[in-house]
Amino acid sequence: MTHPENHPESHPETYPISLSMNGLTKALVLGAALLVFQGCLETRDSVKEVEEKQQLQKQVGSLQRSTADVNAKFQEVEEEISKLSARVDVVDNKNSKNDEKFEKLLGQKDAKLKELGDKINLHQEVLTKMEAQMTTMQAQLTAMQAQINQVSEDQKKAAASLPTAKPESGEKALYKIAEDFFAKHQWQDAAIAFEKYRKANPKGKHAAQALYKIGVSFQELGSKEEAKIFYKDVINQYPNSADAKNASSRLKSLK
């Protein structure tokens, strides 16, 4: 049970004072609470800021380490590139030297091919000239054959009128005709006449001389290669004859 004297309404003069004290207390409590709350907020913000700074520092440190690793990798890559560049320079130098050698060899090959081509053309010209000469000589040989046949017929008639004539008179006549051409330096006619003698008398007395003088006739006509052939035939077929010695001497002079 409440006593009237303890109730504020029972003492009208003290009621405003109590009400004022209660409001002040509440205000103080509220202010203190606000200060505490604000302090808590500031503390949480500080802690959060410190944590964020620490986290940022960790990230910066990690980034710095990553950057250092990347720089190290770049340094290694640059060193490898430098080594590769040096190797490339060496290879380029070798290739350059090889190209120079190849060009030199190619130039030598082209020069040799040109020289060989010139020789082939020269030989072709000589062969063409020789073929023309052989054709002309063949025609002359045919004409000479007709003359010799006529001479042979005349000799046969003369032999028929002279029973004591020796069988070798025909051989002598053929050789004499060839000798006459040779003495007059009628080289083409001499070569044809000596060849006619050789065919008619392959083992005749003057076979070696005829073969040798055919070579001389060709040499005088400027056909050195044909002359060599006849000189070699003299040496091979009549090695111990004087004509073989003469042929050997002339053969050496043609080399």
C-alpha positions in Angstrom: 0.0 0.0 0.0 1.3 3.4 -0.9 1.6 6.0 1.6 0.3 9.4 0.5 3.4 11.1 1.8 5.7 9.1 -0.5 3.8 9.7 -3.7 5.0 12.7 -5.6 1.5 14.0 -6.0 1.2 14.3 -2.3 4.0 16.9 -2.4 3.2 19.2 -5.3 6.2 21.4 -4.7 8.8 18.5 -5.2 7.3 17.0 -8.3 9.0 19.2 -11.0 12.4 18.7 -9.4 12.1 14.9 -9.6 10.9 15.1 -13.1 13.9 17.3 -14.0 16.4 14.9 -12.4 15.0 11.9 -14.3 15.3 13.7 -17.6 18.8 14.7 -16.9 19.8 11.2 -15.9 18.3 9.8 -19.1 20.1 12.5 -21.1 23.4 11.6 -19.4 22.8 7.9 -19.9 21.9 8.5 -23.5 24.9 10.7 -24.1 27.1 8.2 -22.5 25.6 5.5 -24.6 26.1 7.6 -27.7 29.7 8.2 -26.7 30.3 4.5 -26.1 28.5 3.7 -29.4 30.5 6.3 -31.2 33.7 5.0 -29.6 32.7 1.5 -30.6 32.1 2.7 -34.1 35.4 4.5 -34.3 37.2 1.5 -32.8 35.5 -0.8 -35.4 36.4 1.7 -38.2 40.0 1.9 -36.9 40.3 -1.9 -36.7 38.7 -2.2 -40.1 41.1 0.4 -41.6 44.1 -1.3 -40.0 42.9 -4.6 -41.4 42.4 -3.1 -44.8 45.8 -1.5 -44.7 47.4 -4.8 -43.7 45.5 -6.5 -46.4 46.6 -3.8 -48.9 50.2 -4.2 -47.7 50.0 -7.9 -48.2 48.6 -7.4 -51.7 51.3 -4.8 -52.5 54.0 -7.2 -51.2 52.5 -10.0 -53.2 52.4 -7.8 -56.3 55.9 -6.6 -55.7 57.1 -10.2 -55.4 55.2 -11.1 -58.6 56.7 -8.1 -60.3 60.2 -9.2 -59.2 59.5 -12.7 -60.5 58.2 -11.3 -63.8 61.3 -9.1 -64.1 63.5 -12.1 -63.4 61.7 -14.0 -66.1 62.0 -11.1 -68.5 65.7 -11.0 -67.7 66.1 -14.7 -68.5 64.1 -14.3 -71.7 66.3 -11.3 -72.7 69.4 -13.4 -72.0 68.0 -16.3 -74.1 67.1 -13.9 -76.9 70.6 -12.5 -76.8 72.1 -16.0 -77.0 69.8 -16.8 -79.9 70.7 -13.6 -81.6 74.4 -14.5 -81.3 73.6 -18.0 -82.7 71.6 -16.5 -85.6 74.5 -14.1 -86.4 76.9 -17.1 -86.5 74.5 -19.1 -88.7 74.1 -16.0 -91.0 77.8 -15.7 -91.3 78.2 -19.4 -92.1 75.3 -19.1 -94.6 77.0 -16.0 -96.1 80.3 -17.8 -96.5 78.5 -20.9 -98.0 76.7 -18.7 -100.4 80.0 -17.1 -101.5 81.5 -20.6 -102.0 78.5 -21.7 -103.9 78.5 -18.7 -106.1 82.3 -19.2 -106.7 81.8 -22.9 -107.6 78.8 -22.0 -109.8 80.9 -19.4 -111.6 83.7 -22.0 -112.1 81.2 -24.5 -113.3 79.7 -22.1 -115.8 83.1 -21.1 -117.0 84.0 -24.8 -117.6 80.7 -25.5 -119.3 81.3 -22.5 -121.6 84.9 -23.7 -122.3 83.6 -27.2 -123.0 80.9 -25.8 -125.2 83.5 -23.7 -127.2 85.6 -26.8 -127.6 82.6 -28.8 -128.8 81.7 -26.1 -131.3 85.3 -26.0 -132.5 85.4 -29.7 -132.9 82.1 -29.6 -134.7 83.5 -27.0 -137.1 86.6 -29.1 -137.7 84.5 -32.2 -138.3 82.3 -30.3 -140.7 85.3 -29.0 -142.6 86.8 -32.5 -142.6 83.6 -34.0 -144.0 83.6 -31.4 -146.8 87.3 -32.2 -147.5 86.6 -35.9 -147.5 83.7 -35.4 -149.9 85.9 -33.5 -152.2 88.7 -36.0 -151.9 86.3 -38.8 -152.5 85.2 -37.2 -155.7 88.8 -36.6 -156.7 89.6 -40.2 -155.8 86.8 -41.4 -158.0 88.2 -39.3 -160.9 91.7 -40.5 -160.1 90.5 -44.1 -160.1 89.1 -43.6 -163.6 92.5 -42.2 -164.7 94.3 -45.1 -163.0 92.0 -47.6 -164.7 92.7 -46.0 -168.0 96.5 -46.1 -167.3 96.1 -49.7 -166.3 94.4 -50.5 -169.5 97.1 -48.7 -171.4 99.7 -50.6 -169.4 98.0 -53.9 -170.2 98.1 -53.1 -173.8 101.7 -52.2 -173.6 102.5 -55.3 -171.7 100.7 -57.4 -174.3 103.0 -56.0 -176.9 106.1 -56.6 -174.8 106.1 -60.2 -173.6 109.3 -59.8 -171.6 107.8 -57.0 -169.3 108.1 -57.8 -165.6 104.9 -58.4 -163.6 105.7 -55.6 -161.2 105.6 -52.9 -163.9 102.0 -52.1 -162.9 103.0 -51.6 -159.3 105.9 -49.3 -160.3 103.7 -47.3 -162.6 101.2 -46.6 -159.8 103.9 -45.6 -157.4 105.6 -43.4 -160.0 102.3 -41.5 -160.6 102.0 -40.9 -156.8 105.6 -39.8 -156.5 105.2 -37.3 -159.4 102.2 -35.7 -157.6 104.2 -35.7 -154.3 107.3 -34.1 -155.9 105.1 -31.3 -157.4 103.5 -30.7 -154.0 100.1 -31.6 -155.4 99.2 -33.0 -152.0 95.6 -34.0 -152.7 96.4 -35.8 -155.8 99.4 -37.4 -154.1 97.3 -38.7 -151.2 94.8 -40.2 -153.6 97.4 -41.8 -155.8 99.3 -43.3 -152.8 96.1 -44.7 -151.4 95.3 -46.2 -154.8 98.8 -47.8 -154.7 98.2 -49.3 -151.2 94.9 -50.8 -152.1 96.3 -52.4 -155.3 99.5 -53.5 -153.5 98.8 -53.9 -149.7 102.1 -55.8 -149.3 104.0 -54.0 -152.0 107.6 -52.9 -151.9 106.7 -49.3 -151.2 103.7 -49.9 -148.9 105.3 -48.3 -145.9 106.5 -45.3 -147.9 103.1 -44.8 -149.5 101.4 -44.9 -146.0 103.9 -42.4 -144.7 103.6 -40.0 -147.6 99.8 -40.0 -147.3 100.3 -38.7 -143.8 102.7 -36.1 -145.1 100.2 -35.0 -147.8 97.4 -34.6 -145.2 99.8 -32.6 -142.9 100.6 -30.3 -145.8 96.9 -29.9 -146.5 96.4 -28.7 -142.9 94.6 -31.9 -141.8 96.7 -32.7 -138.8 94.4 -35.2 -137.2 94.2 -37.3 -140.3 98.0 -37.0 -140.7 98.4 -38.4 -137.1 96.3 -41.4 -138.0 98.5 -42.4 -140.9 101.8 -41.7 -139.0 100.5 -44.0 -136.2 99.6 -46.7 -138.8 103.2 -46.5 -140.2 104.7 -46.9 -136.7 102.4 -49.8 -135.8 102.5 -51.7 -139.1 106.2 -51.1 -140.0 107.9 -50.4 -136.6 111.5 -51.2 -137.9 111.3 -49.2 -141.1 112.9 -45.8 -141.8 109.5 -44.5 -142.6 108.4 -45.4 -139.0 111.2 -43.2 -137.6 110.2 -40.3 -139.9 106.6 -40.8 -138.9 107.5 -40.7 -135.2 109.4 -37.5 -135.6 106.6 -35.8 -137.5 104.0 -37.1 -134.9 105.9 -35.5 -132.1 106.0 -32.2 -133.9 102.2 -32.2 -134.2 101.6 -32.5 -130.4 
